Each structure stands twice: as structure tokens, then as C-alpha cells.
Amino acid sequence: MDSRFRGNDSIVLLWRSQHRFLFGYFLFFQRESNRGLESMVYSVLIDTVRCIGCQGCQVACKSWNGMPGERTSLGATMGNPAALDSSTYTNIGFTELDSPGGTAWHFAKHQCMHCTEPACAAACPAGALVKDPEGPVVYRKGLCIGCRYCMLACPFQIPKFEWDKAFPYIRKCTFCSERVGAGEQPACTRACPSGALTFGPRDKIVQEARRRLAAGGGRYTGRIYGLDEAGGTSWIYISGAEFGELGLAENVAARPYGTYTWDALSKTPLAGAGAAAVLAGLWFIVGRRASLQGQDGNQPGGDKG
């Protein structure tokens, strides 16, 4: 191969490293800009002790988002549909557990957790997922390239893909961002008849969760789910059953998942610059050797007799 192409390869590699470096800084500053805004971020408390399993939140969500009804069948429990999909942004899980007083039903609402530092947004290379200052993690479908990295990155396995469509998008709970931005509460919390869903600023929602735990008289497990998971979420839970038994992910790290991306990207510029320097050195050596060989070939030959 011509030595000139080797030099071009090193330039391309250096450009790529700088591109990744700038993208890493974008993620870093986006994360830092969210710090200190907790009192401005809205949140929802899900109290499974108060939930009666009426599924009114599911109906309100479908109605507000214009999602179609689905033909489903009952599975192991009365929960229906059985799981989230591209046209079901929230659903109620029904779990039957043994208790000292006998068998009891426990109901838990499932939807996007709207993390304070969302892993899906950190993983998205196109900026299609962003964290609004009010709390919702918003999907901008016009920017989506269909890579589905968000589905792999989410520790709660929330984003769903429209596998049945010719031009598919990612779908998930929107936190009714247009309603929240206009000073209204989400459709699901407004429809709840039992007080199982409480909407408000995150700091006050956390205070209310702690108050209920303290006054619960043993009805609650004593833990707030979402307070620390994945760096904290905008939807938090208190419950009378273990969260894993209700279908919530229990293997979620407390550290924000987006920071793992930054740790990797922050080392890329140094590695890229080092590799570029090595390639530039090799290009120089190979080019110099080729030049010397060319000069030797042009020297007049001596007497070979």
C-alpha cells in the first residue's frame, strides 16, 4: 500500500478520537447541568399499599396518548396486558403472595422510571432521548436512527420497539411531558381514585414517602425504591411487599449508568492521540525507507565484471 494512505489512516483515527472526545464532553456537561435541579424536577410516588388494581391509570394513559386497544388473554395473573409494549406505556402487575393473614393480592404500576441521569439518553448517539428540566425523559423521534442502544442501556428494560411497523420508532411512557410542561399532572395520576399515585416536586415526594413509611405501622417494607437506583429516578415506590416480588428490577446499581459511558469516553482521546502518534511515526519510517530505496535504485551501477 502507498505510504500516503497510511498517513491518511492516522488522520482519520485522530479525527475519530476527537469526535468521541467532544461527544463525551457533551454527555458530561449534560449530566452536570442536571445537578442541583432536584427541587425543580417533578416526581410520582407509587404507593402499592393503596393501589386497588382498577387499571384506571392504564385506560387514562391509552386515551391521552391515542394508543389502540389490544386483543390479549389472561396469563398467570389478572394483569392484562401482561407486559409493556410499543402501544402500552403503563400497566398494572398483579401478584398473589402469602402473608400472615393468608393469601393477598399486591398491585404495582409499571412504566418508564424517568431516571435523573438516564442511561438511555447517555447511550443514544443521535440525541433522540433527552432529560427535560421538569423530569420527563423525552423521545424525539425525528432524530432517532433506529440503533436501539437505548433498549440495551436501560437497566429497567423499558424502551420498546415497533417491530410490527415498516417505519418503526421507540415507544415508552412520556411522563405526559406536554401536560407537566403546562403545569398539569400526568393523565395516569389524575385518574387514580385511591391515592396510590401522588404527583409533585421530587424533594416533596421523597418527604411524603418517608412520612408514610414512618407512619405505616408495619404495612411497608421500610425502603423507597427509586431513591438511589440508577442514580435516582423520577418515579419512586413504597410497598408492603419486596420490590422484586412485584416485578421491579432488583439488580440495579446505585451509580448512574451514564457515568460508565463518560469513564470510557474520557480515556478515548489519550488512547486515540497515542495511536495516532504511533501511526504517524510508522508512516514516517516507512516513507523514509521507501525514499532511500528509491535513491539507491537510481545510483549508476558499478563494474560487475
C-alpha positions, 0 to 999 in steps of 0.5 A: 500500500502507498505510504500516503494512505497510511498517513491518511489512516492516522488522520482519520483515527485522530479525527475519530478520537476527537469526535468521541472526545467532544461527544463525551464532553457533551454527555458530561456537561449534560449530566452536570447541568442536571445537578442541583435541579432536584427541587425543580424536577417533578416526581410520582410516588407509587404507593402499592399499599393503596393501589386497588388494581382498577387499571384506571391509570392504564385506560387514562394513559391509552386515551391521552396518548391515542394508543389502540386497544389490544386483543390479549388473554389472561396469563398467570395473573389478572394483569392484562396486558401482561407486559409493556409494549410499543402501544402500552406505556403503563400497566398494572402487575398483579401478584398473589403472595402469602402473608400472615393473614393468608393469601393477598393480592399486591398491585404495582404500576409499571412504566418508564422510571424517568431516571435523573441521569438516564442511561438511555439518553447517555447511550443514544448517539443521535440525541433522540432521548433527552432529560427535560428540566421538569423530569420527563425523559423525552423521545424525539423521534425525528432524530432517532436512527433506529440503533436501539442502544437505548433498549440495551442501556436501560437497566429497567428494560423499558424502551420498546420497539415497533417491530410490527411497523415498516417505519418503526420508532421507540415507544415508552411512557412520556411522563405526559411531558406536554401536560407537566410542561403546562403545569398539569399532572400526568393523565395516569395520576389524575385518574387514580381514585385511591391515592396510590399515585401522588404527583409533585416536586421530587424533594416533596415526594421523597418527604411524603414517602418517608412520612408514610413509611414512618407512619405505616405501622408495619404495612411497608417494607421500610425502603423507597425504591427509586431513591438511589437506583440508577442514580435516582429516578423520577418515579419512586415506590413504597410497598408492603411487599419486596420490590422484586416480588412485584416485578421491579428490577432488583439488580440495579446499581446505585451509580448512574449508568451514564457515568460508565459511558463518560469513564470510557469516553474520557480515556478515548482521546489519550488512547486515540492521540497515542495511536495516532502518534504511533501511526504517524511515526510508522508512516514516517519510517516507512516513507523514509525507507521507501525514499532511500530505496528509491535513491539507491535504485537510481545510483549508476551501477558499478563494474560487475565484471 
